[in-house]
Amino acid sequence: MPSELFNELSQEKKSRIMEAALKEFAEHGYNEGSTNRIVKEAAIAKGSLFKYFKNKEELYFDVLDHAIGALTNGLKDELKSLPQDFFERIIKFAEMEISWYIKNPVHYKLIRRAFGKDNEIIYNKTIEKYGDQAEVYYYSMFEDINDKQFRADKKKVLNIIKWFLEGYNQSFIIEDIEGSLDVVKRKYMEGLKEYIEILKIGL
């Protein structure tokens, strides 16, 4: 959490600092991210930055909080329009999420780096900090799904899909696909639909 001194700054200055940090960590990750470049971009003294944040790690997680919060708020209204069919819902949500990333490419780069083992220690802290939150969010998306369409217990089906999505997303990050975010979206969705069809037959 930033200090009270940071909260007392004007909105313009707070935004300037956060945007500079967001850009830096998105471009270079935590390990190579430079607080020198952040203060230069934000046009503040380096000593001031560490009056607002205890250290680089606190700044990083505050920026990541901001990025993840922007994502969840950005999708909140669209969640109401998700289809009732379980598999269609998975595909539609994935499409909504990646469409948001295309509109917010800097946020996308930061979140992608944060969950892609950019730095082992920071990655472990990231999973510890956001893991439970992500799990609650995931299961809440399927609360109103009719489980009569499944051959197995609903919770077990949700677990299988969760493990699949975690593995698929991780392998997609590791591949580091080149090109525009539109190309990334197309390749991601093509692969996801292929695997979902396989899972649909089995489940």
C-alpha positions in Angstrom: 0.0 0.0 0.0 1.3 3.5 -0.8 1.9 6.0 2.0 -0.6 8.7 3.0 1.7 11.2 1.4 1.0 9.5 -2.0 -2.7 9.6 -1.4 -2.5 13.4 -0.6 -1.0 14.1 -4.1 -3.1 15.6 -6.8 -4.8 13.1 -9.1 -2.8 14.3 -12.0 0.5 13.6 -10.2 -0.6 10.2 -8.9 -1.7 9.2 -12.4 1.6 10.3 -13.8 3.5 8.1 -11.4 1.3 5.1 -11.8 1.3 5.3 -15.6 5.1 5.6 -15.7 5.4 2.6 -13.4 2.8 0.6 -15.4 4.7 1.3 -18.6 8.1 0.4 -17.1 7.0 -2.9 -15.5 5.0 -3.9 -18.6 8.0 -3.3 -20.9 10.8 -4.7 -18.7 9.1 -6.8 -16.0 9.9 -6.6 -12.3 13.5 -7.8 -12.5 14.7 -5.4 -15.2 12.3 -2.6 -14.3 14.1 0.6 -13.4 12.9 3.0 -10.8 15.3 5.5 -12.3 13.4 5.4 -15.6 10.1 5.6 -13.7 11.0 8.8 -11.9 12.4 10.3 -15.1 9.2 9.5 -17.0 7.0 10.7 -14.1 9.2 13.9 -13.8 9.7 13.5 -10.0 12.7 13.1 -7.7 13.8 9.6 -6.9 13.8 10.4 -3.2 10.1 11.3 -3.6 9.2 8.0 -5.1 10.4 6.1 -2.0 8.5 8.5 0.3 5.4 7.3 -1.5 6.3 3.6 -1.7 8.5 1.7 0.7 10.4 -0.1 -2.1 10.2 -1.3 -5.7 8.2 -4.4 -4.8 5.5 -2.4 -3.1 5.2 -0.1 -6.1 5.1 -3.1 -8.4 2.2 -4.8 -6.6 0.3 -1.5 -6.4 0.6 -1.1 -10.1 -0.4 -4.8 -10.7 -3.4 -4.3 -8.3 -4.4 -1.3 -10.5 -4.1 -3.3 -13.7 -6.1 -6.3 -12.4 -8.7 -4.0 -11.0 -9.0 -2.3 -14.3 -9.5 -5.7 -16.0 -12.2 -6.9 -13.6 -14.1 -3.6 -13.7 -13.8 -3.5 -17.5 -15.5 -6.9 -17.8 -18.0 -6.5 -15.0 -21.0 -5.3 -17.1 -20.3 -7.8 -19.9 -20.5 -10.7 -17.5 -24.3 -10.2 -17.4 -24.5 -11.2 -21.1 -22.6 -14.5 -20.9 -24.4 -17.4 -22.5 -26.0 -20.1 -20.4 -24.2 -23.0 -22.1 -21.1 -23.9 -20.1 -18.7 -24.3 -23.0 -20.0 -21.3 -24.9 -19.5 -19.3 -21.7 -15.9 -20.3 -21.4 -15.2 -19.3 -25.0 -17.2 -16.0 -24.8 -15.5 -15.0 -21.6 -12.0 -15.7 -23.1 -13.0 -13.6 -26.1 -14.2 -10.7 -23.9 -11.0 -10.9 -21.8 -8.6 -10.8 -24.8 -10.6 -8.1 -26.5 -10.1 -6.0 -23.3 -6.4 -6.7 -23.5 -6.4 -5.4 -27.1 -7.9 -2.2 -26.0 -5.5 -2.0 -23.0 -2.1 -3.3 -24.4 0.1 -1.9 -21.6 -2.1 -3.6 -19.0 -2.0 -6.8 -21.1 1.8 -6.8 -21.2 2.1 -6.3 -17.4 -0.4 -9.0 -16.5 1.1 -11.4 -19.0 4.6 -10.8 -17.5 3.3 -11.0 -14.0 1.9 -14.5 -14.5 4.7 -15.7 -16.8 7.5 -16.3 -14.2 9.3 -13.1 -15.1 11.0 -13.4 -11.8 10.7 -16.6 -9.7 10.4 -14.9 -6.3 8.0 -12.2 -7.5 6.0 -14.8 -9.4 5.5 -16.9 -6.3 4.4 -13.8 -4.3 2.0 -13.0 -7.2 0.4 -16.4 -7.1 0.2 -16.2 -3.3 -1.4 -12.8 -3.5 -3.9 -13.3 -6.3 -4.4 -17.1 -6.4 -7.4 -17.3 -4.1 -8.9 -14.2 -5.6 -8.7 -15.7 -9.1 -10.2 -19.0 -7.9 -13.2 -17.3 -6.3 -13.7 -15.3 -9.4 -13.5 -18.4 -11.6 -16.1 -20.4 -9.7 -18.5 -17.5 -9.3 -18.7 -17.3 -13.1 -20.4 -20.7 -13.3 -22.7 -20.5 -10.2 -25.8 -20.4 -12.4 -24.8 -23.1 -14.9 -27.1 -26.1 -15.0 -25.0 -29.1 -14.0 -27.4 -31.6 -15.7 -25.5 -31.3 -18.9 -22.4 -32.9 -17.2 -21.7 -36.6 -16.9 -19.6 -36.0 -13.8 -20.0 -33.9 -10.6 -20.1 -30.2 -11.4 -17.3 -29.2 -9.1 -15.0 -31.8 -10.6 -15.8 -30.6 -14.1 -15.1 -27.1 -13.1 -11.8 -28.2 -11.6 -10.8 -30.0 -14.8 -11.6 -27.0 -16.9 -9.7 -24.7 -14.5 -6.6 -26.9 -14.7 -6.9 -27.0 -18.5 -7.2 -23.2 -18.8 -4.3 -22.6 -16.4 -2.1 -25.0 -18.4 -3.3 -23.6 -21.8 -2.7 -20.0 -20.7 0.7 -20.7 -19.3 1.8 -22.5 -22.5 0.4 -19.6 -24.6 2.5 -17.1 -22.5 5.6 -19.3 -22.8 5.3 -19.5 -26.6 5.6 -15.7 -26.7 3.7 -15.4 -30.0 4.9 -12.5 -32.2 2.6 -10.0 -33.9 -0.2 -7.7 -33.1 -2.7 -8.4 -30.3 -5.3 -9.1 -33.0 -3.0 -11.9 -34.2 -2.6 -13.1 -30.6 -6.3 -13.1 -30.1 -7.0 -15.1 -33.3 -4.4 -17.8 -32.4 -5.5 -18.0 -28.8 -9.1 -18.4 -29.7 -8.5 -20.9 -32.5 -6.5 -23.1 -30.1 -9.0 -22.7 -27.2 -12.0 -23.7 -29.4 -10.1 -26.8 -30.6 -9.4 -28.0 -27.1 -12.9 -27.1 -25.8 -14.4 -29.3 -28.5 -12.3 -32.2 -27.3 -13.2 -31.6 -23.7 -16.9 -31.2 -24.6 -17.0 -34.7 -26.2 -15.3 -36.2 -23.1 -17.2 -34.3 -20.5 
